Amino acid sequence: MFKFPNANYKFTDKKISPLSVMSVVLSTISFITLIILLIVSYNTAGNIEVRFGQSAFLCALFSFAAIVLSIRTYFQKNVYHVFSNIGTAIAGINLIYLMYVYGLGMIG
């Protein structure tokens, strides 16, 4: 059987940053919470209590924190940016949705 002479190649020393993983976790928690709030609001025909709006504001803070963590990851060297990109994308979707909902609240 043929065996390569040096099979223990190490092509990179990049690692996954804990900040990027935390970014994905925060943005995912925010996304799931916003979906639950959307379902509850739809089932009650828009007549919801103030605490639901407060939890949506908390989701906005989580999304801002996720974006800040992702930006901090971009300045690190020798790390993978896959999780940073995913966390930034999910947090951006959350913030766009929240701006849309709060904008509708100001109009109506």
One Martini backbone bead per residue (centre of mass of N, CA, C, O) as a GRO file, in nm:
protein
  108
    1MET     BB    1   0.098   0.036   0.021
    2PHE     BB    2   0.055   0.368  -0.022
    3LYS     BB    3   0.257   0.632   0.135
    4PHE     BB    4   0.298   0.924   0.252
    5PRO     BB    5   0.562   1.076   0.394
    6ASN     BB    6   0.387   1.349   0.491
    7ALA     BB    7   0.073   1.341   0.660
    8ASN     BB    8   0.133   1.608   0.867
    9TYR     BB    9  -0.015   1.856   0.762
   10LYS     BB   10  -0.008   2.223   0.805
   11PHE     BB   11  -0.177   2.488   0.650
   12THR     BB   12  -0.296   2.611   0.924
   13ASP     BB   13  -0.354   2.847   1.223
   14LYS     BB   14  -0.642   2.876   1.236
   15LYS     BB   15  -0.924   3.002   1.421
   16ILE     BB   16  -1.195   3.021   1.633
   17SER     BB   17  -1.366   3.276   1.753
   18PRO     BB   18  -1.545   3.353   2.037
   19LEU     BB   19  -1.681   3.612   1.931
   20SER     BB   20  -1.824   3.484   1.685
   21VAL     BB   21  -1.993   3.281   1.843
   22MET     BB   22  -2.140   3.494   2.016
   23SER     BB   23  -2.270   3.638   1.778
   24VAL     BB   24  -2.444   3.400   1.684
   25VAL     BB   25  -2.597   3.355   1.947
   26LEU     BB   26  -2.726   3.636   1.982
   27SER     BB   27  -2.867   3.650   1.700
   28THR     BB   28  -3.035   3.390   1.734
   29ILE     BB   29  -3.193   3.468   1.984
   30SER     BB   30  -3.318   3.718   1.854
   31PHE     BB   31  -3.458   3.580   1.615
   32ILE     BB   32  -3.641   3.384   1.775
   33THR     BB   33  -3.784   3.601   1.943
   34LEU     BB   34  -3.908   3.756   1.699
   35ILE     BB   35  -4.078   3.521   1.596
   36ILE     BB   36  -4.247   3.486   1.852
   37LEU     BB   37  -4.359   3.777   1.854
   38LEU     BB   38  -4.500   3.757   1.580
   39ILE     BB   39  -4.696   3.528   1.650
   40VAL     BB   40  -4.831   3.661   1.896
   41SER     BB   41  -4.929   3.916   1.745
   42TYR     BB   42  -5.102   3.767   1.536
   43ASN     BB   43  -5.295   3.614   1.742
   44THR     BB   44  -5.378   3.916   1.880
   45ALA     BB   45  -5.408   4.143   1.656
   46GLY     BB   46  -5.187   4.354   1.802
   47ASN     BB   47  -5.274   4.305   2.114
   48ILE     BB   48  -5.017   4.398   2.309
   49GLU     BB   49  -4.790   4.427   2.536
   50VAL     BB   50  -4.516   4.599   2.654
   51ARG     BB   51  -4.317   4.355   2.701
   52PHE     BB   52  -4.277   4.293   2.399
   53GLY     BB   53  -4.130   4.558   2.329
   54GLN     BB   54  -3.900   4.515   2.531
   55SER     BB   55  -3.793   4.254   2.399
   56ALA     BB   56  -3.729   4.390   2.128
   57PHE     BB   57  -3.520   4.585   2.244
   58LEU     BB   58  -3.333   4.358   2.345
   59CYS     BB   59  -3.280   4.247   2.060
   60ALA     BB   60  -3.136   4.501   1.961
   61LEU     BB   61  -2.902   4.485   2.162
   62PHE     BB   62  -2.802   4.208   2.070
   63SER     BB   63  -2.741   4.293   1.777
   64PHE     BB   64  -2.534   4.510   1.842
   65ALA     BB   65  -2.341   4.321   1.993
   66ALA     BB   66  -2.290   4.129   1.754
   67ILE     BB   67  -2.163   4.340   1.568
   68VAL     BB   68  -1.930   4.421   1.754
   69LEU     BB   69  -1.802   4.137   1.771
   70SER     BB   70  -1.753   4.106   1.468
   71ILE     BB   71  -1.569   4.352   1.430
   72ARG     BB   72  -1.349   4.255   1.629
   73THR     BB   73  -1.278   3.999   1.457
   74TYR     BB   74  -1.164   4.142   1.196
   75PHE     BB   75  -0.889   4.241   1.363
   76GLN     BB   76  -0.800   3.963   1.371
   77LYS     BB   77  -0.562   3.712   1.358
   78ASN     BB   78  -0.595   3.394   1.260
   79VAL     BB   79  -0.908   3.382   1.165
   80TYR     BB   80  -1.218   3.294   1.116
   81HIS     BB   81  -1.509   3.458   0.931
   82VAL     BB   82  -1.774   3.295   0.924
   83PHE     BB   83  -1.918   3.366   1.196
   84SER     BB   84  -1.910   3.669   1.153
   85ASN     BB   85  -2.089   3.674   0.901
   86ILE     BB   86  -2.335   3.537   1.023
   87GLY     BB   87  -2.383   3.733   1.262
   88THR     BB   88  -2.414   3.988   1.087
   89ALA     BB   89  -2.654   3.895   0.915
   90ILE     BB   90  -2.860   3.834   1.140
   91ALA     BB   91  -2.844   4.112   1.280
   92GLY     BB   92  -2.927   4.276   1.032
   93ILE     BB   93  -3.206   4.150   0.999
   94ASN     BB   94  -3.311   4.233   1.275
   95LEU     BB   95  -3.277   4.544   1.240
   96ILE     BB   96  -3.453   4.577   0.990
   97TYR     BB   97  -3.711   4.469   1.119
   98LEU     BB   98  -3.724   4.672   1.357
   99MET     BB   99  -3.736   4.928   1.181
  100TYR     BB  100  -4.000   4.851   1.044
  101VAL     BB  101  -4.183   4.821   1.292
  102TYR     BB  102  -4.125   5.104   1.420
  103GLY     BB  103  -4.217   5.260   1.169
  104LEU     BB  104  -4.512   5.160   1.176
  105GLY     BB  105  -4.568   5.275   1.463
  106MET     BB  106  -4.530   5.579   1.381
  107ILE     BB  107  -4.753   5.593   1.165
  108GLY     BB  108  -4.999   5.432   1.330
   0.00000   0.00000   0.00000
